[in-house]
Amino acid sequence: MSAAAGSIRTGIGGWVFPAWRAGTFYPAGLPQREELAYASQQLGCIEINSTFYRAQKPAIYAQWRAQTPEGFRFSAKAPRTITQTHDLTTVGERAERFIEGIRVLEDRLGPLIWQFGDSHPAGAAEFDRFLGMLPRKVDGHRLQHALEVRNPAAWTPALLTAARAHGAALVFSGSDEYPSFADPTADFIYARLMHSRANLRAGYPARALEQWCLRAMRWARGEDNPDLPHLAAELPAQPPREVYVLFIGAAKQRNPGAAMALRDQLQLLGGS
């Protein structure tokens, strides 16, 4: 990271996965109870997936925080009881309860991911009202809200306007299955890349990782990446941004290798 750029964190989804053991990612013989501590030393961010199915107790979040180093971030999927509800005007109390619990992560808390499936009927107006219900801060800590909208019909210029009005990011879903637009809408970027390949140790060809390294650095400097799909015209230069690049799904056993390879390239070029 330079003085003219925001921080860049690379990471993965979750930290409990049998195929990451026995030397694939975790050292052979590492106790499972030490896997989070190890992973958080290697990576800048881990996306918590379990919260999509049910929120954890505050004591669990506190344990996770205690196992991770300063500067590390957890992102977290919001519970599906919120994001699978079609009438978003009814979910305010549930959203507040989720945030009230996860705030225990304190300075380790990164983006909250509000993932809406491809059949969710909400459009720009509904998301505008939904984002307006969400708190901007908790305990003096600014919250980073990121919408992952999988219904192609919802991706309109009005969605960009709504996200920008509330300082929320629109997740770049590097996927062939879901809409993948890279229009920046907030002072942070959240990219979920889903093209890792099992036959490559680092999950991605070297050239692809080089491209993502350069893209992440441009985002961090406040620039846009016009080579990626956009809904609207390229933005002029903005202030520096915080950037999260996570490797999710696909050949999951390779995702830690991809995240560490990108981390190493960023360090080599002074971008992290």
KEMI-347918 format. One record per residue (C-alpha): residue number from 1; residue in three letters; x, y, z. Coordinates in Angstrom, 3 decimals, m for minus. Layout:
BEGIN
num: NUM | residu: ALA | xx: X | yy: Y | zz: Z
...
END
This chain:
BEGIN
num: 1 | residu: MET | xx: 0.000 | yy: 0.000 | zz: 0.000
num: 2 | residu: SER | xx: 1.315 | yy: 3.461 | zz: m0.872
num: 3 | residu: ALA | xx: 0.407 | yy: 6.807 | zz: 0.639
num: 4 | residu: ALA | xx: m1.836 | yy: 7.462 | zz: m2.391
num: 5 | residu: ALA | xx: m3.780 | yy: 4.193 | zz: m2.191
num: 6 | residu: GLY | xx: m6.101 | yy: 2.380 | zz: 0.169
num: 7 | residu: SER | xx: m5.423 | yy: m1.023 | zz: 1.673
num: 8 | residu: ILE | xx: m5.894 | yy: m4.217 | zz: m0.339
num: 9 | residu: ARG | xx: m6.855 | yy: m7.445 | zz: 1.411
num: 10 | residu: THR | xx: m6.999 | yy: m10.838 | zz: m0.243
num: 11 | residu: GLY | xx: m8.906 | yy: m13.731 | zz: 1.245
num: 12 | residu: ILE | xx: m11.202 | yy: m16.729 | zz: 1.044
num: 13 | residu: GLY | xx: m14.647 | yy: m17.904 | zz: 2.107
num: 14 | residu: GLY | xx: m14.580 | yy: m19.654 | zz: 5.490
num: 15 | residu: TRP | xx: m11.649 | yy: m21.409 | zz: 7.111
num: 16 | residu: VAL | xx: m12.942 | yy: m24.936 | zz: 7.887
num: 17 | residu: PHE | xx: m12.515 | yy: m27.159 | zz: 4.835
num: 18 | residu: PRO | xx: m11.013 | yy: m30.678 | zz: 4.949
num: 19 | residu: ALA | xx: m9.270 | yy: m30.338 | zz: 1.578
num: 20 | residu: TRP | xx: m7.175 | yy: m27.464 | zz: 2.969
num: 21 | residu: ARG | xx: m5.551 | yy: m29.763 | zz: 5.531
num: 22 | residu: ALA | xx: m2.502 | yy: m32.041 | zz: 5.337
num: 23 | residu: GLY | xx: m0.332 | yy: m29.464 | zz: 3.642
num: 24 | residu: THR | xx: m2.671 | yy: m28.169 | zz: 0.940
num: 25 | residu: PHE | xx: m3.057 | yy: m24.948 | zz: 2.944
num: 26 | residu: TYR | xx: m2.819 | yy: m25.837 | zz: 6.609
num: 27 | residu: PRO | xx: 0.418 | yy: m27.495 | zz: 7.736
num: 28 | residu: ALA | xx: 0.151 | yy: m31.227 | zz: 8.342
num: 29 | residu: GLY | xx: m0.785 | yy: m31.925 | zz: 11.939
num: 30 | residu: LEU | xx: m2.138 | yy: m28.452 | zz: 12.682
num: 31 | residu: PRO | xx: m4.995 | yy: m28.817 | zz: 15.218
num: 32 | residu: GLN | xx: m8.336 | yy: m27.718 | zz: 13.823
num: 33 | residu: ARG | xx: m8.744 | yy: m25.261 | zz: 16.693
num: 34 | residu: GLU | xx: m5.685 | yy: m23.386 | zz: 15.386
num: 35 | residu: GLU | xx: m6.808 | yy: m23.125 | zz: 11.767
num: 36 | residu: LEU | xx: m8.385 | yy: m19.683 | zz: 12.066
num: 37 | residu: ALA | xx: m5.278 | yy: m18.263 | zz: 13.716
num: 38 | residu: TYR | xx: m3.096 | yy: m19.730 | zz: 10.968
num: 39 | residu: ALA | xx: m5.356 | yy: m18.582 | zz: 8.121
num: 40 | residu: SER | xx: m5.598 | yy: m15.050 | zz: 9.478
num: 41 | residu: GLN | xx: m1.800 | yy: m14.806 | zz: 9.534
num: 42 | residu: GLN | xx: m1.644 | yy: m15.702 | zz: 5.836
num: 43 | residu: LEU | xx: m4.631 | yy: m13.721 | zz: 4.548
num: 44 | residu: GLY | xx: m6.098 | yy: m10.274 | zz: 5.007
num: 45 | residu: CYS | xx: m9.774 | yy: m11.229 | zz: 5.100
num: 46 | residu: ILE | xx: m12.043 | yy: m14.226 | zz: 5.548
num: 47 | residu: GLU | xx: m15.709 | yy: m14.179 | zz: 4.598
num: 48 | residu: ILE | xx: m17.866 | yy: m15.804 | zz: 7.275
num: 49 | residu: ASN | xx: m20.382 | yy: m18.048 | zz: 5.525
num: 50 | residu: SER | xx: m22.043 | yy: m19.608 | zz: 8.573
num: 51 | residu: THR | xx: m23.868 | yy: m16.381 | zz: 9.402
num: 52 | residu: PHE | xx: m25.950 | yy: m16.843 | zz: 6.250
num: 53 | residu: TYR | xx: m27.583 | yy: m19.851 | zz: 7.913
num: 54 | residu: ARG | xx: m27.709 | yy: m18.480 | zz: 11.442
num: 55 | residu: ALA | xx: m26.091 | yy: m15.671 | zz: 13.368
num: 56 | residu: GLN | xx: m23.515 | yy: m16.683 | zz: 15.957
num: 57 | residu: LYS | xx: m23.586 | yy: m15.803 | zz: 19.629
num: 58 | residu: PRO | xx: m21.535 | yy: m12.726 | zz: 20.578
num: 59 | residu: ALA | xx: m19.184 | yy: m14.932 | zz: 22.625
num: 60 | residu: ILE | xx: m18.255 | yy: m16.846 | zz: 19.454
num: 61 | residu: TYR | xx: m17.481 | yy: m13.636 | zz: 17.585
num: 62 | residu: ALA | xx: m15.323 | yy: m12.545 | zz: 20.507
num: 63 | residu: GLN | xx: m13.373 | yy: m15.821 | zz: 20.335
num: 64 | residu: TRP | xx: m12.774 | yy: m15.358 | zz: 16.624
num: 65 | residu: ARG | xx: m11.587 | yy: m11.812 | zz: 17.142
num: 66 | residu: ALA | xx: m9.123 | yy: m12.937 | zz: 19.812
num: 67 | residu: GLN | xx: m7.557 | yy: m15.464 | zz: 17.424
num: 68 | residu: THR | xx: m6.777 | yy: m12.971 | zz: 14.663
num: 69 | residu: PRO | xx: m4.084 | yy: m10.292 | zz: 14.295
num: 70 | residu: GLU | xx: m4.498 | yy: m6.544 | zz: 14.169
num: 71 | residu: GLY | xx: m5.326 | yy: m5.385 | zz: 10.665
num: 72 | residu: PHE | xx: m7.198 | yy: m8.561 | zz: 9.755
num: 73 | residu: ARG | xx: m10.850 | yy: m8.318 | zz: 8.712
num: 74 | residu: PHE | xx: m13.845 | yy: m10.625 | zz: 8.732
num: 75 | residu: SER | xx: m16.541 | yy: m9.999 | zz: 6.185
num: 76 | residu: ALA | xx: m19.835 | yy: m11.742 | zz: 6.864
num: 77 | residu: LYS | xx: m22.912 | yy: m12.804 | zz: 4.967
num: 78 | residu: ALA | xx: m26.125 | yy: m11.523 | zz: 6.474
num: 79 | residu: PRO | xx: m28.645 | yy: m14.186 | zz: 7.550
num: 80 | residu: ARG | xx: m30.878 | yy: m15.602 | zz: 4.837
num: 81 | residu: THR | xx: m33.888 | yy: m14.878 | zz: 7.054
num: 82 | residu: ILE | xx: m33.253 | yy: m11.275 | zz: 6.007
num: 83 | residu: THR | xx: m32.096 | yy: m11.560 | zz: 2.421
num: 84 | residu: GLN | xx: m34.627 | yy: m14.192 | zz: 1.342
num: 85 | residu: THR | xx: m37.552 | yy: m12.111 | zz: 2.605
num: 86 | residu: HIS | xx: m39.285 | yy: m10.508 | zz: m0.363
num: 87 | residu: ASP | xx: m40.774 | yy: m7.572 | zz: 1.545
num: 88 | residu: LEU | xx: m37.635 | yy: m5.787 | zz: 2.724
num: 89 | residu: THR | xx: m39.639 | yy: m3.226 | zz: 4.677
num: 90 | residu: THR | xx: m40.182 | yy: m5.922 | zz: 7.337
num: 91 | residu: VAL | xx: m36.552 | yy: m6.878 | zz: 8.032
num: 92 | residu: GLY | xx: m35.244 | yy: m3.855 | zz: 9.912
num: 93 | residu: GLU | xx: m35.403 | yy: m5.449 | zz: 13.358
num: 94 | residu: ARG | xx: m33.712 | yy: m8.651 | zz: 12.154
num: 95 | residu: ALA | xx: m30.925 | yy: m6.639 | zz: 10.546
num: 96 | residu: GLU | xx: m30.395 | yy: m4.704 | zz: 13.764
num: 97 | residu: ARG | xx: m30.163 | yy: m7.942 | zz: 15.781
num: 98 | residu: PHE | xx: m27.573 | yy: m9.353 | zz: 13.381
num: 99 | residu: ILE | xx: m25.453 | yy: m6.210 | zz: 13.590
num: 100 | residu: GLU | xx: m25.850 | yy: m5.995 | zz: 17.365
num: 101 | residu: GLY | xx: m24.290 | yy: m9.443 | zz: 17.700
num: 102 | residu: ILE | xx: m21.523 | yy: m9.189 | zz: 15.133
num: 103 | residu: ARG | xx: m20.349 | yy: m5.800 | zz: 16.375
num: 104 | residu: VAL | xx: m18.370 | yy: m7.773 | zz: 18.984
num: 105 | residu: LEU | xx: m15.753 | yy: m8.286 | zz: 16.255
num: 106 | residu: GLU | xx: m14.944 | yy: m4.589 | zz: 16.746
num: 107 | residu: ASP | xx: m11.953 | yy: m3.526 | zz: 14.624
num: 108 | residu: ARG | xx: m11.887 | yy: m6.931 | zz: 12.896
num: 109 | residu: LEU | xx: m15.305 | yy: m6.299 | zz: 11.357
num: 110 | residu: GLY | xx: m15.176 | yy: m5.667 | zz: 7.627
num: 111 | residu: PRO | xx: m17.962 | yy: m5.622 | zz: 5.026
num: 112 | residu: LEU | xx: m21.403 | yy: m7.042 | zz: 5.705
num: 113 | residu: ILE | xx: m22.578 | yy: m8.920 | zz: 2.615
num: 114 | residu: TRP | xx: m26.291 | yy: m8.729 | zz: 1.854
num: 115 | residu: GLN | xx: m26.676 | yy: m11.474 | zz: m0.759
num: 116 | residu: PHE | xx: m29.975 | yy: m11.484 | zz: m2.659
num: 117 | residu: GLY | xx: m30.712 | yy: m14.514 | zz: m4.838
num: 118 | residu: ASP | xx: m31.534 | yy: m14.491 | zz: m8.525
num: 119 | residu: SER | xx: m35.275 | yy: m14.801 | zz: m7.871
num: 120 | residu: HIS | xx: m35.489 | yy: m11.973 | zz: m5.333
num: 121 | residu: PRO | xx: m37.941 | yy: m9.406 | zz: m6.698
num: 122 | residu: ALA | xx: m36.382 | yy: m6.260 | zz: m5.227
num: 123 | residu: GLY | xx: m35.301 | yy: m3.503 | zz: m7.580
num: 124 | residu: ALA | xx: m33.523 | yy: m0.207 | zz: m7.121
num: 125 | residu: ALA | xx: m36.340 | yy: 1.460 | zz: m5.155
num: 126 | residu: GLU | xx: m36.616 | yy: m1.436 | zz: m2.699
num: 127 | residu: PHE | xx: m32.847 | yy: m1.611 | zz: m2.222
num: 128 | residu: ASP | xx: m32.759 | yy: 2.151 | zz: m1.690
num: 129 | residu: ARG | xx: m35.257 | yy: 1.843 | zz: 1.167
num: 130 | residu: PHE | xx: m33.465 | yy: m1.216 | zz: 2.548
num: 131 | residu: LEU | xx: m30.084 | yy: 0.507 | zz: 2.641
num: 132 | residu: GLY | xx: m31.716 | yy: 3.488 | zz: 4.296
num: 133 | residu: MET | xx: m32.794 | yy: 1.246 | zz: 7.196
num: 134 | residu: LEU | xx: m29.287 | yy: m0.046 | zz: 7.888
num: 135 | residu: PRO | xx: m27.144 | yy: 1.732 | zz: 10.479
num: 136 | residu: ARG | xx: m24.051 | yy: 3.504 | zz: 9.176
num: 137 | residu: LYS | xx: m22.100 | yy: 3.093 | zz: 12.415
num: 138 | residu: VAL | xx: m22.017 | yy: 0.876 | zz: 15.475
num: 139 | residu: ASP | xx: m20.022 | yy: 1.766 | zz: 18.597
num: 140 | residu: GLY | xx: m18.336 | yy: 4.510 | zz: 16.591
num: 141 | residu: HIS | xx: m17.167 | yy: 1.984 | zz: 13.981
num: 142 | residu: ARG | xx: m18.251 | yy: 2.768 | zz: 10.424
num: 143 | residu: LEU | xx: m20.074 | yy: m0.135 | zz: 8.847
num: 144 | residu: GLN | xx: m19.352 | yy: m1.247 | zz: 5.294
num: 145 | residu: HIS | xx: m22.476 | yy: m2.565 | zz: 3.578
num: 146 | residu: ALA | xx: m22.166 | yy: m4.517 | zz: 0.317
num: 147 | residu: LEU | xx: m25.093 | yy: m5.705 | zz: m1.795
num: 148 | residu: GLU | xx: m24.673 | yy: m8.841 | zz: m3.852
num: 149 | residu: VAL | xx: m27.616 | yy: m8.726 | zz: m6.251
num: 150 | residu: ARG | xx: m28.007 | yy: m11.878 | zz: m8.330
num: 151 | residu: ASN | xx: m31.210 | yy: m11.015 | zz: m10.186
num: 152 | residu: PRO | xx: m30.120 | yy: m9.599 | zz: m13.566
num: 153 | residu: ALA | xx: m33.326 | yy: m7.555 | zz: m13.816
num: 154 | residu: ALA | xx: m32.301 | yy: m5.487 | zz: m10.780
num: 155 | residu: TRP | xx: m29.087 | yy: m4.272 | zz: m12.394
num: 156 | residu: THR | xx: m30.048 | yy: m0.847 | zz: m13.709
num: 157 | residu: PRO | xx: m28.444 | yy: 2.603 | zz: m13.488
num: 158 | residu: ALA | xx: m30.947 | yy: 3.348 | zz: m10.714
num: 159 | residu: LEU | xx: m29.344 | yy: 0.595 | zz: m8.621
num: 160 | residu: LEU | xx: m25.990 | yy: 2.358 | zz: m8.939
num: 161 | residu: THR | xx: m27.612 | yy: 5.615 | zz: m7.861
num: 162 | residu: ALA | xx: m29.188 | yy: 3.984 | zz: m4.805
num: 163 | residu: ALA | xx: m25.963 | yy: 2.294 | zz: m3.722
num: 164 | residu: ARG | xx: m23.959 | yy: 5.510 | zz: m4.108
num: 165 | residu: ALA | xx: m26.530 | yy: 7.496 | zz: m2.147
num: 166 | residu: HIS | xx: m25.983 | yy: 5.205 | zz: 0.848
num: 167 | residu: GLY | xx: m22.243 | yy: 4.601 | zz: 0.452
num: 168 | residu: ALA | xx: m22.830 | yy: 0.899 | zz: m0.183
num: 169 | residu: ALA | xx: m20.727 | yy: m1.272 | zz: m2.480
num: 170 | residu: LEU | xx: m22.185 | yy: m3.503 | zz: m5.157
num: 171 | residu: VAL | xx: m20.333 | yy: m6.799 | zz: m5.033
num: 172 | residu: PHE | xx: m18.383 | yy: m7.655 | zz: m8.169
num: 173 | residu: SER | xx: m19.251 | yy: m11.322 | zz: m8.631
num: 174 | residu: GLY | xx: m16.508 | yy: m12.684 | zz: m10.837
num: 175 | residu: SER | xx: m18.783 | yy: m15.480 | zz: m11.993
num: 176 | residu: ASP | xx: m20.352 | yy: m16.806 | zz: m15.176
num: 177 | residu: GLU | xx: m23.577 | yy: m17.564 | zz: m13.285
num: 178 | residu: TYR | xx: m24.421 | yy: m14.160 | zz: m11.810
num: 179 | residu: PRO | xx: m24.357 | yy: m10.539 | zz: m12.975
num: 180 | residu: SER | xx: m20.802 | yy: m9.205 | zz: m12.812
num: 181 | residu: PHE | xx: m20.560 | yy: m5.433 | zz: m13.070
num: 182 | residu: ALA | xx: m17.642 | yy: m3.463 | zz: m11.686
num: 183 | residu: ASP | xx: m19.088 | yy: 0.045 | zz: m11.318
num: 184 | residu: PRO | xx: m17.632 | yy: 1.500 | zz: m8.087
num: 185 | residu: THR | xx: m20.336 | yy: 2.850 | zz: m5.777
num: 186 | residu: ALA | xx: m18.563 | yy: 3.262 | zz: m2.421
num: 187 | residu: ASP | xx: m15.221 | yy: 4.030 | zz: m0.819
num: 188 | residu: PHE | xx: m14.467 | yy: 0.311 | zz: m0.789
num: 189 | residu: ILE | xx: m14.574 | yy: m2.502 | zz: m3.341
num: 190 | residu: TYR | xx: m15.692 | yy: m6.065 | zz: m2.648
num: 191 | residu: ALA | xx: m14.857 | yy: m8.620 | zz: m5.345
num: 192 | residu: ARG | xx: m15.740 | yy: m12.325 | zz: m5.101
num: 193 | residu: LEU | xx: m13.785 | yy: m14.212 | zz: m7.757
num: 194 | residu: MET | xx: m15.137 | yy: m17.633 | zz: m8.749
num: 195 | residu: HIS | xx: m12.947 | yy: m19.057 | zz: m11.496
num: 196 | residu: SER | xx: m10.286 | yy: m21.067 | zz: m9.666
num: 197 | residu: ARG | xx: m9.116 | yy: m24.217 | zz: m11.456
num: 198 | residu: ALA | xx: m8.225 | yy: m27.504 | zz: m9.783
num: 199 | residu: ASN | xx: m5.281 | yy: m28.222 | zz: m12.079
num: 200 | residu: LEU | xx: m3.413 | yy: m25.049 | zz: m11.082
num: 201 | residu: ARG | xx: m1.647 | yy: m24.831 | zz: m7.740
num: 202 | residu: ALA | xx: m2.463 | yy: m21.137 | zz: m7.456
num: 203 | residu: GLY | xx: m5.952 | yy: m21.685 | zz: m8.863
num: 204 | residu: TYR | xx: m5.470 | yy: m19.179 | zz: m11.672
num: 205 | residu: PRO | xx: m2.962 | yy: m18.739 | zz: m14.502
num: 206 | residu: ALA | xx: m0.130 | yy: m16.367 | zz: m13.633
num: 207 | residu: ARG | xx: m1.350 | yy: m13.844 | zz: m16.205
num: 208 | residu: ALA | xx: m4.841 | yy: m13.759 | zz: m14.686
num: 209 | residu: LEU | xx: m3.411 | yy: m13.097 | zz: m11.221
num: 210 | residu: GLU | xx: m1.220 | yy: m10.340 | zz: m12.642
num: 211 | residu: GLN | xx: m4.321 | yy: m8.723 | zz: m14.124
num: 212 | residu: TRP | xx: m6.170 | yy: m8.913 | zz: m10.809
num: 213 | residu: CYS | xx: m3.162 | yy: m7.454 | zz: m9.046
num: 214 | residu: LEU | xx: m3.193 | yy: m4.427 | zz: m11.352
num: 215 | residu: ARG | xx: m6.973 | yy: m4.063 | zz: m11.090
num: 216 | residu: ALA | xx: m6.870 | yy: m4.158 | zz: m7.296
num: 217 | residu: MET | xx: m4.159 | yy: m1.504 | zz: m7.276
num: 218 | residu: ARG | xx: m6.165 | yy: 0.736 | zz: m9.607
num: 219 | residu: TRP | xx: m9.231 | yy: 0.392 | zz: m7.402
num: 220 | residu: ALA | xx: m7.152 | yy: 1.188 | zz: m4.320
num: 221 | residu: ARG | xx: m5.857 | yy: 4.378 | zz: m5.963
num: 222 | residu: GLY | xx: m9.451 | yy: 5.480 | zz: m6.559
num: 223 | residu: GLU | xx: m9.411 | yy: 4.635 | zz: m10.252
num: 224 | residu: ASP | xx: m11.834 | yy: 2.517 | zz: m12.253
num: 225 | residu: ASN | xx: m11.215 | yy: m0.667 | zz: m14.240
num: 226 | residu: PRO | xx: m12.835 | yy: m0.048 | zz: m17.632
num: 227 | residu: ASP | xx: m11.763 | yy: m3.471 | zz: m18.923
num: 228 | residu: LEU | xx: m14.375 | yy: m5.059 | zz: m16.631
num: 229 | residu: PRO | xx: m18.117 | yy: m5.003 | zz: m17.442
num: 230 | residu: HIS | xx: m19.917 | yy: m1.805 | zz: m16.395
num: 231 | residu: LEU | xx: m23.491 | yy: m0.551 | zz: m16.398
num: 232 | residu: ALA | xx: m22.479 | yy: 3.087 | zz: m16.708
num: 233 | residu: ALA | xx: m19.583 | yy: 5.127 | zz: m18.022
num: 234 | residu: GLU | xx: m16.176 | yy: 4.921 | zz: m16.376
num: 235 | residu: LEU | xx: m15.891 | yy: 7.124 | zz: m13.288
num: 236 | residu: PRO | xx: m13.300 | yy: 9.878 | zz: m13.020
num: 237 | residu: ALA | xx: m10.627 | yy: 9.384 | zz: m10.380
num: 238 | residu: GLN | xx: m11.980 | yy: 9.183 | zz: m6.821
num: 239 | residu: PRO | xx: m10.294 | yy: 9.232 | zz: m3.384
num: 240 | residu: PRO | xx: m8.377 | yy: 6.068 | zz: m2.413
num: 241 | residu: ARG | xx: m10.473 | yy: 3.022 | zz: m1.638
num: 242 | residu: GLU | xx: m10.203 | yy: m0.018 | zz: 0.596
num: 243 | residu: VAL | xx: m10.218 | yy: m3.158 | zz: m1.557
num: 244 | residu: TYR | xx: m11.220 | yy: m6.736 | zz: m0.734
num: 245 | residu: VAL | xx: m10.514 | yy: m9.495 | zz: m3.261
num: 246 | residu: LEU | xx: m11.809 | yy: m12.897 | zz: m2.176
num: 247 | residu: PHE | xx: m11.542 | yy: m16.229 | zz: m3.940
num: 248 | residu: ILE | xx: m14.796 | yy: m18.134 | zz: m3.526
num: 249 | residu: GLY | xx: m16.232 | yy: m21.448 | zz: m4.705
num: 250 | residu: ALA | xx: m15.186 | yy: m23.140 | zz: m7.981
num: 251 | residu: ALA | xx: m12.089 | yy: m25.285 | zz: m7.230
num: 252 | residu: LYS | xx: m12.295 | yy: m24.380 | zz: m3.561
num: 253 | residu: GLN | xx: m9.221 | yy: m26.384 | zz: m2.584
num: 254 | residu: ARG | xx: m7.134 | yy: m23.919 | zz: m4.637
num: 255 | residu: ASN | xx: m8.586 | yy: m20.688 | zz: m3.277
num: 256 | residu: PRO | xx: m6.069 | yy: m20.171 | zz: m0.435
num: 257 | residu: GLY | xx: m3.260 | yy: m20.616 | zz: m2.948
num: 258 | residu: ALA | xx: m4.854 | yy: m18.019 | zz: m5.214
num: 259 | residu: ALA | xx: m5.302 | yy: m15.539 | zz: m2.365
num: 260 | residu: MET | xx: m1.698 | yy: m15.952 | zz: m1.229
num: 261 | residu: ALA | xx: m0.349 | yy: m15.716 | zz: m4.779
num: 262 | residu: LEU | xx: m2.223 | yy: m12.446 | zz: m5.286
num: 263 | residu: ARG | xx: m1.021 | yy: m11.226 | zz: m1.887
num: 264 | residu: ASP | xx: 2.575 | yy: m11.960 | zz: m2.892
num: 265 | residu: GLN | xx: 2.235 | yy: m10.100 | zz: m6.190
num: 266 | residu: LEU | xx: 0.747 | yy: m7.094 | zz: m4.438
num: 267 | residu: GLN | xx: 3.595 | yy: m7.051 | zz: m1.936
num: 268 | residu: LEU | xx: 6.125 | yy: m7.301 | zz: m4.750
num: 269 | residu: LEU | xx: 4.606 | yy: m4.302 | zz: m6.519
num: 270 | residu: GLY | xx: 4.043 | yy: m2.319 | zz: m3.336
num: 271 | residu: GLY | xx: 0.284 | yy: m2.578 | zz: m3.540
num: 272 | residu: SER | xx: m0.396 | yy: m4.224 | zz: m0.174
END
